[in-house]
Structures are given as C-alpha cells and as structure tokens.
C-alpha cells in the first residue's frame, strides 16, 4: 500500500497516489460502474453509481452513510482520454444542508466573508501514468476560491480520498 501525497496550488487540491496495478486496470476501476461503486467514498459508506463515461456524459455517485444520509455527487464528464485522463465536473449541491452549513462555517472560520462564499462545480482532473509501482494517479480538484478549498480540506476531503484509495487498493488486489 502507498501513501497519498497532498499539495495545494492556487485554488487546487492535488492528491497523488501510486497503485500496484497496470494503468488500464486502474483506469477501468474509475470508469466501470461496478468497480467504481466498490471503492468510491470513505470507509463505511456505500455508493450507487451511474456513469456515462464520454465527454458530456452524465455522472452520478450517491454515497450512502450508515445513518441514512445521502451525499450525491452529480455532474458530467469533460475530457476523457482512455487510460490517460478523466475530467469530472462534480456538483455537490444536493449534499445535506448540514454538510453545506459545515463548509460555510469553516469558510468563515478561516477568514472568509459569508456573503463572499462561492459554491458551485468542482472540476476534477484525474491523470493516469505508468510508474515503477504500477500506476500513478493524480487527482486535481479546482475550487472556486482557495478558502473554499481550505474549508473542504479542513473538514476531511483528503481523508475521504485516502479512505477511498485504500478501498481501491483492495479492489485492484482482487483483480491483479
């Protein structure tokens, strides 16, 4: 298992993780609905997936928490280059109101003006590269403002990605 590297740049959150599997298989785990459902979302959540992986195709990833709360990630695909690049334009406006209140609250706590808070789509570019370990995945999420990114980070966005990547390791190990 590998560590996930986390950096920030401008309004972006960048996560880099190596996986011990061939690039085509790792890419498939991001594009095959059954494989994606097996690992998307933090530990303890299950996910219902409906994707049409093509430029302009729809994206629906609904994470189900044990308490019955749903956390939908809706949107569409932008750029799609098989085994190289996926761009997901993610929308989280259908997350529970309490989640939005936490993000706004953290944004204000970090120094933002509540009236200046900007939500909206989160373009997420995923790249797949060969590396010594197998495949390097880079996830670059672009937030509307650096403080919005920082609020997401402070409330566990990277923890969720790391948990998902640990689940992805398990999925890939079953196939390799």
VEXTOR-450541 format. One record per residue (C-alpha): residue in three letters; y, x, z. Coordinates in pm, whole numbers, padded with zeros to 5 digits, always signed. Layout:
# residues N
ALAYXZ...
//
This chain:
# residues 176
UNK+00000+00000+00000UNK+00352+00116-00075UNK+00691+00075+00088UNK+00967-00126-00074UNK+01289+00068-00130UNK+01608-00129-00075UNK+01955-00040-00201UNK+02276-00225-00278UNK+02526-00168-00555UNK+02836-00379-00629UNK+02711-00740-00579UNK+02348-00643-00636UNK+02046-00616-00411UNK+01789-00377-00559UNK+01428-00359-00443UNK+01182-00107-00587UNK+00810-00120-00518UNK+00509+00058-00668UNK+00182-00127-00716UNK-00164+00026-00766UNK-00240-00174-01080UNK-00176-00146-01454UNK+00158-00273-01581UNK+00007-00555-01790UNK-00170-00692-01482UNK+00139-00671-01260UNK+00343-00846-01529UNK+00073-01113-01556UNK+00100-01171-01180UNK+00467-01261-01235UNK+00404-01487-01535UNK+00068-01660-01478UNK+00133-01973-01267UNK-00189-01941-01062UNK-00136-01574-00986UNK+00234-01629-00909UNK+00153-01915-00670UNK-00091-01688-00484UNK+00177-01439-00379UNK+00529-01583-00418UNK+00706-01648-00090UNK+00683-01491+00254UNK+00360-01489+00456UNK+00285-01833+00598UNK+00440-02023+00308UNK+00257-02167+00010UNK+00417-02210-00329UNK+00392-02466-00606UNK+00470-02303-00940UNK+00570-02447-01276UNK+00699-02192-01524UNK+00760-02174-01897UNK+00798-01800-01946UNK+01021-01764-02250UNK+01396-01725-02295UNK+01546-02058-02185UNK+01214-02170-02035UNK+01210-02352-01703UNK+01142-02201-01362UNK+01026-02400-01058UNK+00900-02217-00748UNK+00881-02450-00449UNK+00796-02272-00126UNK+00639-02497+00139UNK+00686-02399+00505UNK+00434-02494+00776UNK+00695-02725+00936UNK+00706-02935+00617UNK+01034-02792+00485UNK+01051-02709+00117UNK+01254-02424-00029UNK+01286-02484-00405UNK+01390-02205-00637UNK+01475-02367-00968UNK+01626-02225-01283UNK+01535-02076-01613UNK+01424-01756-01774UNK+01673-01535-01954UNK+01547-01220-02120UNK+01168-01191-02150UNK+01002-00878-02290UNK+00627-00880-02230UNK+00516-00616-01979UNK+00871-00478-01951UNK+01142-00723-01842UNK+01176-01069-01689UNK+01511-01224-01607UNK+01502-01529-01382UNK+01825-01722-01330UNK+01747-01858-00983UNK+01915-02159-00823UNK+01863-02231-00453UNK+02098-02528-00411UNK+01800-02753-00328UNK+01711-02545-00019UNK+01752-02743+00306UNK+02110-02798+00431UNK+02032-02595+00746UNK+01948-02293+00528UNK+02280-02325+00344UNK+02464-02356+00676UNK+02300-02032+00796UNK+02405-01846+00479UNK+02763-01976+00503UNK+02774-01897+00875UNK+02654-01541+00819UNK+02904-01501+00533UNK+03189-01599+00769UNK+03048-01380+01048UNK+03054-01084+00808UNK+03425-01142+00742UNK+03433-01389+00456UNK+03662-01691+00445UNK+03455-02010+00442UNK+03675-02154+00165UNK+03604-01843-00046UNK+03225-01875-00021UNK+03066-01895-00364UNK+02703-02001-00408UNK+02552-02061-00749UNK+02290-01895-00960UNK+02133-01564-00866UNK+02039-01375-01184UNK+01731-01170-01100UNK+01618-00894-01337UNK+01265-00763-01288UNK+01157-00449-01473UNK+00806-00308-01502UNK+00747+00064-01561UNK+00443+00289-01556UNK+00439+00534-01266UNK+00187+00768-01102UNK+00073+00495-00862UNK+00030+00239-01143UNK+00337+00020-01193UNK+00689+00039-01056UNK+00863-00297-01022UNK+01240-00308-00979UNK+01397-00637-00872UNK+01776-00654-00913UNK+01940-00968-00779UNK+02307-01019-00865UNK+02502-01232-00618UNK+02845-01390-00684UNK+03005-01166-00418UNK+02897-00862-00217UNK+02945-01060+00108UNK+02714-01334-00022UNK+02456-01063-00092UNK+02509-00920+00256UNK+02460-01264+00413UNK+02130-01305+00226UNK+02022-00957+00334UNK+02118-01020+00698UNK+01918-01344+00700UNK+01600-01184+00569UNK+01599-01180+00189UNK+01444-00828+00178UNK+01192-00924+00447UNK+01082-01215+00229UNK+01046-00992-00076UNK+00849-00733+00121UNK+00617-01001+00255UNK+00567-01139-00095UNK+00495-00790-00227UNK+00230-00741+00042UNK+00068-01065-00075UNK+00095-00941-00435UNK-00092-00623-00334UNK-00381-00843-00215UNK-00381-01050-00535UNK-00383-00737-00753UNK-00659-00571-00546UNK-00887-00868-00617UNK-00846-00816-00992UNK-00836-00436-01027
//
